[in-house]
Amino acid sequence: MTDIMTLAGSLRVRDDASLERLLTLRPPAPRGRVKDFFDLAESLLEVAGIRSALQRLDRHTLAVLSAATADSLTAAELADRIGTMSPDQVEDRAALAVESALLIRTETGFSALGPVSALLAEWPKTGFPDLAELATSPPPPAGARPSAASARSTDLSAADHAFQSTMATAELVVELLSQPVRELGKGGPALPERRRLARAMQVEEPAVDSYLDLAVRSNLASHETGGWHPTETGEKWLSASTADRWAVLARAWVEAIPGEVRSVLGARTEWGESLHSYARWLYPAGGEWLHGEVDRVAAHAELLGVTSGPSPAGQVLSTPGAALLTADADAAAAAMAHLFPAQVSQVYLQHDLSIIAPGPLQPDLDQTLRGFADLENRAQAFSYRLSQASINRALSSGVTARNMLAFLESISLTGIPQPVHYLISQAAGRFGTIRVGTIPSSASEPEAHSYVRSSDSALIGLLQVDQALTSLGLKRSGENRLVSRFEFEVVFWALSDARYPVAAETPDGALISLRRQRTTHAPVAPTAPDHSALIASLRSAQFGSPEDSRQAWVARLLDAAIRAKQTVTVTVQVPNSGPLEFVLEPTGVSGGRLRGRDKRSDIERTLPLSSILELK
């Protein structure tokens, strides 16, 4: 049988879940070219696709593929050919290769696919390892264990990185809750968005991409068409302790690393170039894909305090990092928590409207305070600032002046200074001077969807000429009223951002609270494509009566043999005679009949496809 015939037969008996995994691992050619399992097999056996698949295989799986032959070999026989792997290890690696459609599972073991073997046979000529080197070449040395003093220094530095990164990620989620981030057509956040995030997170602008990637991988944010959005998981994550927040980030990072690689990384003290060397050894065909993946893993490891060092090339594994790689995220979080700054529950209120926390506030207190104060600085001490805009924001969400003053009284070590009391009371007194609401559909104002009203006509005039509000298209509709074609939430938040004392109201004039945050459910597999339509199409190519499906399959097998100019053995049911076996060189299939030259008697035979019992 040809390789296409063999692989097509193997694909045909897979279940849908197995096909979905294969198509995710190895996306086929454009769907128009893949109409049945023969087309899929032909696509999977293209050299470019095989070469791409080999890039993502570790050297142990590559050794199994290199040892396989056209004849079926058991796992034990393959282990003998390799010399450094047990039959169980071979079985595991062979199963991975079968899953990737690079090896065929037979009744007795495993057999190679010709195009895969041919490509591996050419490897030594292009600088890649052969079977002997794949099997026997040792990994690069892991490096010496650091001294206790050096390890302590590494851990302190790593904890500082981990703490700052966890806080920066929290600021990222807070910003996304305030306003989702737009994505450029070429990828990455738009420049104004990048600057906004970097400023809030207190990181360099290029680092924003790494944090967005980390947040998405941790299900704290979702990357959808057009940009990034916060998730419900991310919003709940903000209520956790710093150590628990870090554990979520660390768990997402480590779970993306294959288990066998994870254990080896935990034993490697030195990272940097040493990690690249090990990765090149483990994935000898990795190329640019491997380099990018290692850089991403290493960059996130440094952010999370898994490693620490003076430069990317000089990273050393930390104690919590080793626990993460060899134990679990909870054990690592416990080790990291001892190194994090202690959380505080009280603050100093200043006459200049600033609020100083001598350390990171407990998460629940921090979230409450952020409802009516803005975080200004995040270092050994945390500073917040009260303003007219921040107080209005809280009032808009339903928090009262009494709520704010009571909360500040409960956490302040210095009481409530008179300027703080005055600001909150004054803002509450002015709040609602401007009201925004929805206009029901009417013939008198067909294009207006919302209104802005105030008892102060001068203030209405100011809104109409404010350049910051031009995009709302506000039009006068009476001495104390403006209308807009936009929905009232859009108008409300535009006025709020422009620092006007605006309140939202119902048609009856009752004040309502608006919440700007918009969260999404984090997808289970945000980047995994869905191949269900293609799988259904492949299955439908077999539909019809069982006999029609069987004949169509036999016809495709024969067509592949004709194109390959391959001899086939056909078992045919002959009336009144029983099964007969013919060795044929097929020349054509049409009208439900096979034509071919009998290799034994050297005559032309024509056989009905419906009579064929077996084809080899």
C-alpha positions in Angstrom: 0.0 0.0 0.0 1.2 3.6 -0.7 1.9 5.9 2.3 -1.2 8.0 1.3 -3.4 4.9 1.3 -1.9 3.7 4.6 -2.3 7.1 6.4 -5.8 7.7 4.9 -6.9 4.3 6.3 -5.5 5.2 9.7 -7.1 8.6 9.7 -10.5 7.2 8.7 -10.8 5.1 11.9 -9.9 7.9 14.3 -12.6 9.4 16.4 -13.5 13.1 16.1 -11.6 14.1 19.2 -8.4 12.5 17.8 -8.9 14.2 14.4 -9.5 17.6 16.2 -6.2 17.2 18.1 -4.4 16.3 14.9 -5.8 19.2 12.9 -4.8 21.6 15.7 -1.3 20.2 15.8 -0.9 20.1 12.0 -3.3 22.4 10.2 -4.0 21.0 6.7 -3.9 22.8 3.4 -6.8 25.2 2.6 -10.1 23.4 3.1 -11.1 23.5 -0.6 -8.3 21.0 -1.2 -9.2 18.6 1.6 -12.4 16.8 0.5 -11.8 13.4 2.0 -9.3 11.4 4.0 -7.1 10.8 1.0 -6.8 14.5 0.5 -6.0 15.0 4.2 -3.4 12.2 4.1 -1.8 13.8 1.0 -1.7 17.2 2.7 -0.1 15.8 5.9 2.6 14.0 3.9 3.8 17.1 2.1 7.4 17.8 2.9 6.9 21.3 4.2 4.2 20.1 6.7 6.4 17.2 7.9 9.3 19.5 8.4 7.2 21.9 10.4 5.9 19.1 12.6 9.4 17.8 13.3 10.4 21.2 14.6 8.1 20.7 17.6 9.2 17.2 18.5 11.7 16.4 21.2 14.8 14.4 20.5 13.4 11.2 22.1 10.4 11.2 19.8 12.7 12.0 16.9 14.8 9.0 17.8 11.7 6.7 17.7 10.8 8.1 14.2 14.4 7.6 13.0 14.5 4.0 14.3 11.2 3.1 12.7 11.2 1.2 9.4 8.6 0.3 6.7 8.3 -3.1 8.4 6.3 -3.1 11.6 8.4 -3.1 14.8 7.3 -3.6 18.4 8.2 -1.1 21.0 10.8 -3.5 22.4 12.4 -3.9 18.9 12.5 -0.1 18.5 14.1 0.2 22.0 16.8 -2.2 20.9 17.5 -0.2 17.8 17.7 3.1 19.8 19.7 1.6 22.7 19.0 4.3 25.3 15.2 4.1 25.8 13.0 1.5 27.5 10.1 -0.1 25.7 7.7 1.9 27.8 9.4 5.2 26.9 9.3 4.2 23.3 5.6 3.4 23.5 4.9 6.9 25.0 6.9 8.7 22.3 5.6 6.5 19.5 2.0 7.3 20.6 2.8 11.0 20.3 4.2 10.5 16.8 1.1 8.5 15.8 -1.1 11.3 17.2 0.8 13.7 14.9 0.3 11.4 11.8 4.1 10.9 11.5 4.0 7.2 12.4 1.5 4.3 11.8 0.3 2.0 14.5 -0.1 -1.5 13.3 -1.5 -4.7 14.8 2.0 -5.7 16.0 3.7 -2.3 16.6 4.6 0.7 14.6 5.7 1.3 11.0 7.3 4.3 9.4 5.9 6.6 6.7 8.2 6.9 3.7 8.2 10.8 3.4 9.0 11.1 7.2 11.9 8.6 7.0 13.2 10.2 3.8 13.4 13.6 5.5 15.1 12.2 8.6 17.6 10.3 6.4 18.7 13.7 4.9 19.2 15.3 8.3 22.9 14.5 8.8 23.7 16.3 5.4 22.1 19.5 6.7 23.7 19.5 10.2 20.9 17.8 12.1 21.5 14.7 14.3 21.2 11.2 13.1 19.7 8.3 15.1 23.0 7.6 17.0 23.4 11.2 18.0 19.7 11.6 18.9 20.0 8.5 21.2 23.3 9.1 22.9 24.2 12.8 22.9 24.0 14.0 26.6 22.3 17.3 27.6 24.4 20.4 28.3 25.6 20.5 32.0 23.1 22.0 34.4 25.6 24.2 36.3 26.8 24.2 40.0 24.5 24.9 42.9 24.9 28.4 44.3 26.1 29.1 47.8 23.6 29.9 50.6 24.4 33.6 50.5 24.1 33.8 46.8 20.8 31.9 46.8 19.4 34.3 49.5 20.4 37.3 47.3 18.8 35.7 44.3 15.6 35.0 46.2 15.3 38.6 47.5 15.8 40.0 44.0 13.4 37.4 42.5 10.7 38.3 45.1 11.0 42.0 44.3 10.5 41.2 40.6 7.6 38.9 41.4 5.9 41.5 43.7 6.3 44.3 41.2 5.1 42.2 38.3 2.1 41.0 40.3 1.2 44.5 41.2 1.7 45.6 37.6 -0.6 42.9 36.3 -3.2 44.0 38.9 -3.0 47.5 37.5 -3.4 46.1 34.0 -6.6 44.4 35.0 -7.8 47.5 36.7 -7.2 49.5 33.6 -9.0 47.0 31.4 -12.0 47.1 33.8 -12.0 50.9 33.3 -11.6 50.7 29.5 -10.7 47.8 27.2 -7.6 48.1 25.1 -7.8 48.4 21.3 -5.6 46.3 19.1 -3.8 47.6 15.9 -4.4 45.8 12.7 -0.7 44.7 12.7 -1.0 43.4 16.2 -0.3 44.9 19.7 -2.1 47.7 21.5 -2.5 51.1 19.9 0.1 53.6 21.0 -2.2 55.8 23.2 -3.4 52.6 24.9 0.1 51.3 25.3 1.2 54.5 27.0 -1.9 54.5 29.2 -1.2 51.0 30.4 2.6 51.6 30.9 1.9 54.7 32.9 -0.6 52.9 35.2 1.5 49.8 35.5 4.7 51.8 36.0 6.6 49.7 33.4 8.4 50.5 30.2 6.1 50.6 27.1 7.7 47.5 25.4 7.0 45.4 28.5 3.2 45.9 28.1 3.0 43.1 25.5 4.5 40.5 27.9 2.0 41.5 30.6 -0.9 41.3 28.2 0.3 37.8 27.2 0.6 36.7 30.8 -2.8 38.1 31.7 -4.5 36.2 28.8 -2.6 33.0 29.6 -3.8 33.3 33.2 -7.5 34.0 32.1 -7.4 37.4 33.7 -8.0 39.0 30.3 -9.3 37.8 27.0 -7.8 38.6 23.6 -10.7 39.0 21.2 -11.1 40.5 17.8 -10.3 44.2 18.1 -8.5 44.1 21.5 -8.2 43.0 25.1 -11.0 42.8 27.7 -11.1 42.0 31.4 -12.7 38.7 32.5 -14.8 37.8 35.5 -11.9 35.7 36.7 -9.6 38.8 36.5 -12.0 40.9 38.5 -12.2 38.3 41.2 -8.5 37.8 41.2 -8.1 41.4 42.4 -9.6 40.4 45.7 -7.0 37.8 46.4 -3.8 38.3 48.5 -0.6 39.2 46.7 0.8 35.7 47.2 -2.4 34.1 45.9 -2.4 36.5 42.9 1.2 35.5 42.1 0.2 31.8 42.4 -2.4 32.2 39.7 0.1 33.8 37.3 2.8 31.3 38.2 0.5 28.3 37.7 -0.6 29.5 34.3 3.1 29.9 33.3 4.3 26.5 34.5 1.3 24.6 33.1 2.1 25.8 29.6 5.5 24.0 29.9 5.5 20.2 29.0 5.9 18.1 32.2 9.2 16.4 31.1 10.7 19.8 30.3 9.4 21.3 33.6 11.3 18.7 35.7 14.6 19.3 33.8 14.2 23.1 34.1 13.8 22.7 37.9 17.2 21.1 38.0 18.9 23.8 36.0 20.3 26.4 38.2 21.7 28.6 35.5 19.3 29.9 32.8 20.0 32.5 30.1 22.2 31.1 27.4 22.3 27.8 29.3 18.6 27.5 28.8 18.8 28.1 25.1 21.5 25.5 24.8 19.4 22.9 26.6 16.4 23.8 24.4 18.4 23.4 21.3 19.5 20.0 22.5 16.0 18.9 23.4 14.4 20.2 20.2 17.2 19.9 17.6 14.9 21.1 14.7 13.3 23.9 16.7 14.8 26.8 14.8 13.1 30.2 15.1 10.0 28.8 16.7 12.1 27.4 19.5 14.1 30.6 20.0 10.9 32.6 20.3 9.4 30.1 22.8 12.4 30.0 25.0 12.6 33.8 25.0 8.9 34.0 26.0 9.3 31.4 28.8 12.5 33.1 30.1 10.9 36.6 30.0 7.9 35.5 32.0 10.2 33.5 34.4 12.1 36.7 35.1 8.9 38.7 35.5 7.5 36.2 38.0 10.6 35.8 40.0 11.1 32.2 38.9 14.6 33.4 38.0 16.7 36.5 38.8 19.9 37.9 37.6 21.8 41.0 36.4 20.7 40.5 32.8 18.6 38.1 30.6 21.8 36.1 29.9 22.7 35.8 33.6 19.4 34.5 35.1 19.6 32.0 38.0 16.7 29.9 39.4 15.2 31.1 42.6 14.0 28.9 45.5 10.3 29.6 44.9 11.0 29.1 41.2 12.5 25.7 41.8 9.5 24.8 44.0 7.2 25.9 41.2 8.9 23.7 38.6 9.4 20.6 40.9 6.5 20.8 43.3 3.4 23.0 42.6 2.2 26.6 42.6 0.9 26.4 46.2 4.3 25.4 47.6 6.0 28.1 45.5 3.5 30.7 46.7 4.1 29.8 50.3 7.9 30.2 49.7 7.3 33.5 47.9 4.9 34.9 50.5 7.7 34.9 53.1 9.7 37.2 50.8 6.9 39.6 49.9 6.4 42.9 51.8 3.9 42.6 54.6 0.4 43.9 53.8 -0.9 46.8 55.9 -4.4 47.7 57.0 -4.0 51.4 57.9 -3.0 54.6 56.2 -1.9 58.2 56.8 -4.3 60.9 55.4 -2.5 64.1 54.5 -3.8 67.7 54.3 -2.8 67.8 50.6 -5.4 65.2 49.9 -2.9 62.4 49.5 -3.2 59.1 51.3 0.0 57.2 52.2 0.0 53.5 52.9 3.4 52.3 54.5 3.2 49.1 52.4 0.7 47.3 50.1 -2.8 47.6 51.4 -4.8 44.5 52.0 -6.6 43.8 48.7 -10.2 44.4 50.0 -9.1 47.7 51.5 -7.2 48.7 48.3 -10.2 48.0 46.1 -12.5 50.0 48.3 -10.1 53.0 48.5 -9.6 52.9 44.7 -13.3 53.4 44.3 -12.9 57.1 45.3 -9.1 57.7 45.1 -6.5 57.2 42.4 -3.2 55.3 42.9 -0.3 57.7 42.4 2.8 55.8 43.2 3.7 52.2 44.0 7.0 51.6 45.8 7.9 50.7 49.4 5.1 53.0 50.3 1.9 53.3 48.3 0.3 56.8 47.7 -3.2 57.5 46.6 -4.8 60.9 45.9 -8.3 62.2 46.3 -9.8 64.6 43.7 -13.1 66.0 42.6 -13.1 63.6 39.7 -12.3 60.5 41.8 -15.1 61.5 44.3 -17.6 62.0 41.5 -16.6 58.6 40.1 -17.6 57.0 43.4 -20.8 59.0 43.7 -21.8 57.9 40.2 -21.3 54.3 41.2 -23.6 54.6 44.2 -21.1 55.3 47.0 -22.2 58.1 49.4 -20.2 60.7 51.1 -21.0 59.1 54.4 -19.7 55.7 53.1 -16.4 57.3 52.1 -15.8 59.2 55.3 -16.7 56.2 57.4 -14.2 54.0 55.5 -11.4 56.6 55.8 -12.1 56.9 59.5 -11.7 53.2 59.9 -8.3 52.9 58.3 -6.7 56.3 59.0 -4.0 56.6 61.6 -4.3 60.4 61.5 -8.0 61.0 61.5 -9.7 62.9 58.7 -8.0 66.2 57.9 -10.4 69.2 57.3 -9.5 69.5 53.5 -10.4 65.9 52.9 -13.7 66.3 54.7 -14.5 69.5 52.8 -13.6 68.0 49.4 -15.9 65.0 49.9 -18.8 67.0 51.3 -18.5 69.7 48.5 -18.4 67.1 45.8 -21.4 65.3 47.2 -23.3 68.6 47.4 -22.6 69.4 43.8 -23.1 65.9 42.5 -26.1 65.6 40.2 -26.0 69.3 39.1 -25.9 67.7 35.6 -28.3 64.8 34.8 -28.1 62.4 31.9 -30.9 60.1 30.8 -32.5 58.1 27.9 -35.0 59.6 25.5 -37.7 57.2 24.5 -38.4 56.9 20.8 -40.5 59.8 19.6 -41.5 61.6 16.4 -40.4 65.0 17.8 -36.8 64.0 18.3 -36.2 60.9 16.0 -32.4 61.1 16.0 -32.0 61.9 19.7 -31.2 58.9 22.1 -30.2 60.7 25.3 -30.5 64.1 27.0 -28.4 66.2 29.3 -30.2 68.6 31.7 -29.3 71.1 34.4 -31.0 73.8 36.4 -28.0 76.0 35.6 -28.5 77.2 32.0 -24.9 78.7 32.0 -23.6 75.2 32.7 -25.6 73.8 29.8 -24.1 76.5 27.5 -20.6 75.5 28.7 -21.2 71.9 27.9 -22.3 72.8 24.4 -19.1 74.7 23.6 -16.7 72.4 25.4 -14.2 71.1 22.7 -13.7 67.9 24.7 -17.4 67.0 24.2 -17.6 67.8 20.5 -17.8 64.2 19.4 -21.1 63.8 21.3 -22.8 66.2 18.9 -24.7 67.9 21.7 -27.6 70.1 20.5 -29.7 72.6 22.4 -33.3 71.4 23.1 -34.5 74.1 25.4 -32.8 76.5 27.8 -31.7 73.8 30.3 -31.5 70.8 28.0 -29.2 69.2 25.4 -29.7 66.1 23.3 -27.3 63.6 21.7 -27.6 60.9 19.1 -25.5 58.6 21.3 -26.8 56.3 24.1 -26.9 57.9 27.5 -24.1 55.7 28.9 -21.7 57.0 26.3 -22.7 60.6 27.1 -22.5 60.0 30.8 -19.0 58.6 30.8 -17.8 61.3 28.4 -19.0 64.0 30.9 -17.6 62.1 33.8 -14.2 61.8 32.1 -14.3 65.6 31.5 -14.8 65.9 35.3 -18.3 67.3 35.3 -20.5 66.5 38.4 -22.8 64.3 36.3 -25.4 61.8 37.5 -27.5 59.3 35.6 -31.2 59.2 36.1 -34.3 57.2 35.2 -37.2 58.8 33.1 -38.8 59.5 36.5 -35.8 61.5 37.7 -34.5 58.9 40.2 -30.7 58.6 40.4 -29.1 55.4 39.2 -25.6 54.0 39.6 -23.6 53.1 36.5 -20.7 50.6 36.4 -18.2 51.1 33.7 -16.6 47.7 33.9 -17.3 45.2 31.2 -16.0 41.7 31.7 -16.1 38.7 29.5 -15.9 35.0 30.2 -12.4 33.7 29.6 -12.5 31.1 26.8 -11.3 27.6 27.7 -8.9 27.5 24.8 -8.8 31.1 23.3 -6.4 30.2 20.6 -7.5 26.8 19.6 -9.3 26.7 16.2 -12.4 24.7 15.6 -12.2 22.0 12.9 -15.6 20.5 13.5 -16.9 21.7 10.1 -13.9 20.0 8.3 -14.3 16.8 10.3 -18.0 16.7 9.4 -17.1 17.2 5.7 -14.6 14.3 5.9 -17.2 12.1 7.5 -19.9 13.1 5.0 -17.6 11.9 2.1 -18.3 8.4 3.4 -22.0 8.7 3.7 -24.6 6.8 1.6 -25.3 3.2 2.0 -22.5 1.1 3.6 -21.9 -0.6 0.3 -21.6 2.7 -1.6 -19.2 4.0 1.0 -17.1 0.8 0.8 -16.9 1.0 -3.0 -16.0 4.7 -2.9 -13.2 3.9 -0.5 -11.9 1.0 -2.6 -12.0 3.3 -5.7 -9.9 5.9 -3.9 -7.4 3.2 -2.8 -7.1 2.0 -6.4 -6.8 5.5 -7.7 -3.9 6.1 -5.4 -2.3 2.8 -6.5 -2.7 3.8 -10.1 -1.0 7.2 -9.6 1.8 5.5 -7.7 2.1 2.8 -10.4 1.9 0.2 -7.6 0.9 -3.4 -7.8 -2.0 -4.5 -5.6 -3.4 -7.8 -4.4 -7.1 -8.0 -4.8 -9.4 -10.7 -3.2 -12.6 -11.1 -5.2 -15.8 -13.0 -4.6 -16.4 -15.2 -7.7 -19.9 -16.7 -8.0 -20.0 -20.4 -7.6 -16.3 -20.5 -6.9 -15.6 -18.6 -3.7 -12.9 -16.0 -3.1 -10.0 -15.7 -5.5 -6.9 -13.7 -5.2 -5.3 -11.7 -8.1 -2.1 -9.7 -8.2 -2.9 -6.8 -10.5 -1.2 -3.6 -11.9 -4.4 -1.4 -11.9 -4.8 0.8 -15.0 -8.2 2.4 -14.5 -11.4 2.7 -12.4 -14.7 3.7 -14.0 -18.3 2.7 -14.1 -17.9 0.7 -10.8 -15.2 -1.6 -12.3 -11.5 -2.0 -12.0 -9.3 -2.7 -15.0 -5.8 -4.0 -14.5 -3.1 -6.4 -15.9 -2.8 -9.7 -14.1 0.9 -10.0 -13.2 0.7 -13.8 -13.0 -1.1 -14.6 -16.3 -0.2 -11.4 -18.1 -3.8 -10.8 -19.2 -6.1 -7.8 -18.8 -8.9 -8.3 -16.2 -12.0 -6.3 -15.4 -13.4 -6.7 -11.9 -16.6 -5.2 -10.4 -15.8 -3.1 -7.3 -18.8 -4.6 -5.5 -17.1 -8.0 -5.7 -13.8 -6.9 -4.1 -13.5 -8.3 -0.6 -10.0 -7.2 0.3 -7.4 -4.9 -1.2 -3.7 -5.0 -0.2 
